[in-house]
Structures are given as C-alpha cells and as structure tokens.
Amino acid sequence: MPAITASMVAELRAKTDAPMMECKKALTEADGDMARAEEILRVKLGSKAGKAASRVTAEGVVSASVAGATGALLEVNCETDFVSKNDSFLAFTKSCAELVAERNPADIAALSALPLSQDGFGPTVEDVRKGLIGKIGENMAIRRFKRYAGGGKLASYLHGTRIGVVVEFDGDDVAAKDVAMHIAAMKPAALSSADVPAELVDKERKIAAEKAAESGKPAEIVAKMVEGSVQKYLKEVSLLDQVFVKAADGKQTVGQMLKDKGTSVKGFTLYVVGEGIEKKVDDFAAEVAAQVAAAKGQ
C-alpha cells in the first residue's frame, strides 16, 4: 500500500472541503487512489444531508435574476453567516434564481427537480443541494421565490446578499431603481394602504385601542384616536405613501415622485434573509450543566 502523504490529504481536502482526518481515512481505504477516495467521501458526506435536515437555517442569501420583462427573486438559507459567503453556496443560489426565471417552476419541489450540475453533483437541483450539504457540512434549504414574466418592466436591487428587491413597473428605469433601493431601506408592507394585509391592520388597531383606553377619555374620542393611529400606521408601511428616501424637501412621497417621473409601480417583492425564521439560541451554561449531569450518571 502506498504511503499517504500530507500533500495527498491536502489535495483531497481542497477538492472536497472534507475534514483532514476524513480525507486521510478515505485515501487509506482507497489505497492512495485519489479518484476513488473522492468517491468514498462523496458517499460518506452525502449521508450528512439527512442528519443536517433538522437544523435551523436562518442565515443565507437572496439572489435575483432579471432579463427584460422576465425575472426572479429567490432566498436560499443555511445555518451560519460563514457559509453564506461560500463560493459554492453562492453559485448554487445564483443558478437557482436563473432556473426560476428561465424555467418557471410551479413551486420549490418543481424547482428541485430541474436539471443542474455543480461541483461534481447532479443531475438535479436537489442532488446538488444534498451534495453541497455533505461537502460544506451545513444544512441548506431553498426557502422561497417569486417570478415575474410579461407583466411589465423589471428593476432589481440587492443590498449585499441579505436584502433583495424586484419592482414591476412602467416608465422611467432610474425612478424604478430608486424605488427598489427605497424599498430595501424602508421595507414597506404593501404597495398602497388598501393592500396592507388585514392581519397587520388588526394588530395595529388592537395596540392603538389599548393605548387609547389608558387615556381615560370618552369613548367617541378614544375611537377617533384609534382611527388616527391606524391611518398613521398605514401611511408608514405603504410604499406610495412613504416619504421618498431621496426627497430633496424631506416631504415628497414615493407616489408623488413616481407621478413626476411618469412612472407607475405595479408591484414589488422584498426578501430579507431569515425574516420570520426563529433562530436557535444556544444556552452554553445549560449545555455544560447537561454534560456534567450526564457524566455523573455514568
């Protein structure tokens, strides 16, 4: 059997990102055959996908793919910010966004079944996802996507990799791009007041009613206070009613700016990485205590 050198282990690690000891074991099992060792690792690492599936994926990236009137915005999650900067993970996310725009999958399951090859994995998106879980050692999941096609012009804006916006519009390209940047900064809940989800309005109305009730004022005054608070809230979360972030006078709304530019926004999608996902908070003290207790029980 040939000697397993440090350079051989390093070469295999560079190809697979597997731990050093796993690389050495694979090379030993393969009698120094690099290709065979890589195959062994692919099999072993692939099993990590099932073990990782239950772990929370609250980090990740948002990717956009826009060409003319067709485009997509997509979020893929992972477990740590470190992996969200991994080149293979970023390439996978970019490919998925392009596939959504080009192939129009009905849902995540349909997207997962589309053909894709990357980093020696394939032949489907799902096969690449599972392969990368094994290679990188973290769970990852395609969370959501939104596709646009044929309804109007599109503008996109990515703030780093954590916030992404696609705006569907008619009119001036620069104005639309400015609106996309505004959305990323101000995070409106809807295009107009009428579009704000009922559950958000009901929640705000309940909060306003509780605050107004503490004033001790007559019921009719309390009712007016509540309605005033709700209307103020609607203006704050409705894109067209928000004060435009680039307004020279600090007063011009997005709606007014768009009117001045002869531009209309039909809709938009805003994704913020991990939004709404409950992150796992590690309690180190509790973990240590549990380990001590387990040791005493042995």
N, C-alpha and C positions, 0 to 999 in steps of 0.2 A: 504494500500500500504506500503511495507517495506521501511525503511529508506535507502537512497542511501549514502553509506559511502565513505570516501576518498579512502579507500583501494580497494573498488569495482571499482571506477573510474580508479585508478592506474592500476589495473589488466586488465581492458578492454583496456586501453591505451597501455599497454605492448603487448597485443595481436594484436592490430590493427594499432598502431602508429598514431591514430587519435587525434586531439586536445582535451584537457581536457574537455572543455565545450561541445563538440560534444559527448564525451563519457557519460557525465552526462545526457545530453538530451536523448540519446539512452536508458540508463538504466532506466530513468524515464518513457519513453514511453513503455518500456518492463516490467514495474513493478518489476524491480530488477532482471529479468531473464537474466543471463549473456549470454547464448547462443542466446537468442532472440535479445538482444542488439547488439551482434556482427553481426547478420544477418541484422539488421536495418542499422548499419554502413556500411556494405558491399554494400548495396543498395545505400545509400546516397553518399558514397565515389566513387562508381563506376561512378556516373554522372560526376565526375571531369575529367574523361578521355576526354570527348568531349570538355569541357571548356579549357583543357590544350593543345589540339591538335595544336593550332595555335602558341604556344610559341616556341621560338628558342631553339634547343637542340644542343649546341656547345661543351658541355663537354661530358664525358663518359669514356668508357674503350674499350680496344682491348683485345680479348681473342683468344687463339689458342688451337686447339685440334689435336694432331698428334699421330697416331699409325701405325708404319711401313711406308708403302707407301701411306697411306690414311691420309688426314689431312685437316684442315680448319683454316682460319683466319677470324675473324668477329669483326665488330665495332658496338656497341650499344651506342646511345647518350642519354644524359639527360641535364637538364638545368644548374645545378651547380656542382662544384667540390665536394661539400659536399656529394651529393647523389651518386657520382661516387665511394664513399668509403662505401656505404651502403651494408651490407651483403646480403640482398635480391636482390638488383640490381646486385651485383657481381655473385650471384648464378644463376640468370636468364641469364646473359651473357654467363657464362660457359656452361650452359645447351644448349643454342642456338648453340654455337660453336660445341658442341658434336653432336647435331642433324644434323647440316650441314655435318659433316664428315661421320656420320653413315647413314643418310637417303637420301643424295644427292638431296635436293630440287632445283627446277629449278630457283627459284627467291625468293624474300622476301615474296611475297604473299603465295607461296607454303610452305615456312618455317613457316609462321604464322599459317598455317592450321594444322601443325603437332601436335600430342598429347603431352601435357605437363601439369603436375600438380605441383604447388608450392605455399606455404603459404596459402593454402586453396582455391587457384584459379585454374581454368582449365575449360574444359579439353583440350584446345589447347594453343599454344604459344601466340596467340592473346588475349585469355581470361586472361592468366597470365599477359601479358603486361598491359592490361587495368586495371586489378585488382591492380597491383603494382602502377599504376599512381594514383589510388584512395587512396591506403594505404599510399604512400610516399608523394603524393601531388605535384608531378612534372611530366611534360610531358617526355616521353622517346620513342625512336624510334630505330628500327633496321635499320642501315644505309646501310651496305654493307657486303658482304662476298666473299671469294674466296676458292674454294675447289680443292684439288689435289687428284688424285687416280690412281695408277698403272703406272705412267709415270717415276718413279724413286724414289730414297730415299728422305726423307724429313728431314730438320733441322729447328727448330723454335727458336726464341729468343724474349722475352718480356722485354722491358725496363720499369720496373714498370708496369703500366696498360695503359699508354698513347701511347706507340710505340710498334708495333708488326711486326715481320718479319717471313715469311716462305720461305725457299730456297729449290728448287727441284734440286737434284744433283746426280752424280755418283762418287764414290770414297771414300775419307777419311772423316769420320764423324767429326773429330776435325777441319779439314780445313773448312768444310761446316758450322760448328757452328761459327767459327771465321768470316766467310764471313757474316753470319747473323748478328753478332754483328757489323761488319763494316758497313753494310747497315743501321742499326739503327742509327749509329753515323754520317755517311756521306751522307745519303739519296740520292743515285743515282737516276736518272730519268729513266734509262734503263740499260739493260744488256750490250749492246755494242753501239758504235757510230751509227751504222746502225739502231738500234732500238729506238733511241730518237725520240719522236713524232715530226712530221713535223711542227706543230704549235709552238713548243718551239724553233726549229731551226730558223723558220721565224722571230720570235720575237727577237731572239738574233742577227740575221743578220740585222734587221732594226735598232736596237740600235747601233750596230757596224758601220753601214753605216752613221748614224747621227753624231757619234763621229769622224769618219774618215773625213767626209766632212768638219768639222771645222778646219782641219789641213791646208787646202789651197793647198795641194799637187796635182799633176797631177792625172787625172782620173785613169790611169793604176796603179799608186801607191796606190791610195785610194782602188781600187778593191783588191789589194794584202793585204792591211791592214785589210779589212773586212773579207776576207777569212781566214787570220791568226787568227783573233779574234774568228771566228766561230769554227775553228778547236780546238783552246784552250778551248773553252766552251764545246765542245763535249767530250774532254778528262776529263774535270772536272766533268761531270754529267754521264759518262758511267762507270758502275761498273768495268768492266775488265780493264779499263784504269786508274782508280783512284789509287793513291798511297795507299797501304795497311796500315791500321792504326797501325798494329803491325810490320811494316817493320823495321828490325834492322838498315838498312842503310838509312832509310828515303826516299828511291827511288823505291824499289820494288813495282810493281803494283799488284793488285789483280790477274790479269791474269797470271802474272809470278809466283806468289805464288801457284796458283792452278795447274799450269803446273808442278812445282817442286813436288807437293804432289800427282800427278797423278789423279787429280780431275777435273771434269767439272761441271759447273753450267748450268742447262737448263733454269731456270727462277726463278723469285722471286716475292713476293708481300710484299709491305711495306705499313702499315697503320699508320697514325699519327692522333690521336683523334682530331676531329673538323677541320681537314685540308680542306680548301675551303669553310667552313661554315661561313657566315657572322654573327658575334656575335652582340647581341643587346647592345648598349652603352647607359646607362641611363643618361639623362641630368637632374640632380636633380634641378638645378635652374629653368629650363623651366617647370618642373613638378610642382614646388611650385607656379610659376607665373600663371600657368593654373588653379590651385586650387584657388588661390586668385581671379582671374578674374571670375571664376565660382561662387564664394561666393558673389562677388559684384553684379553679375547679378541676384541673387535670390530676 
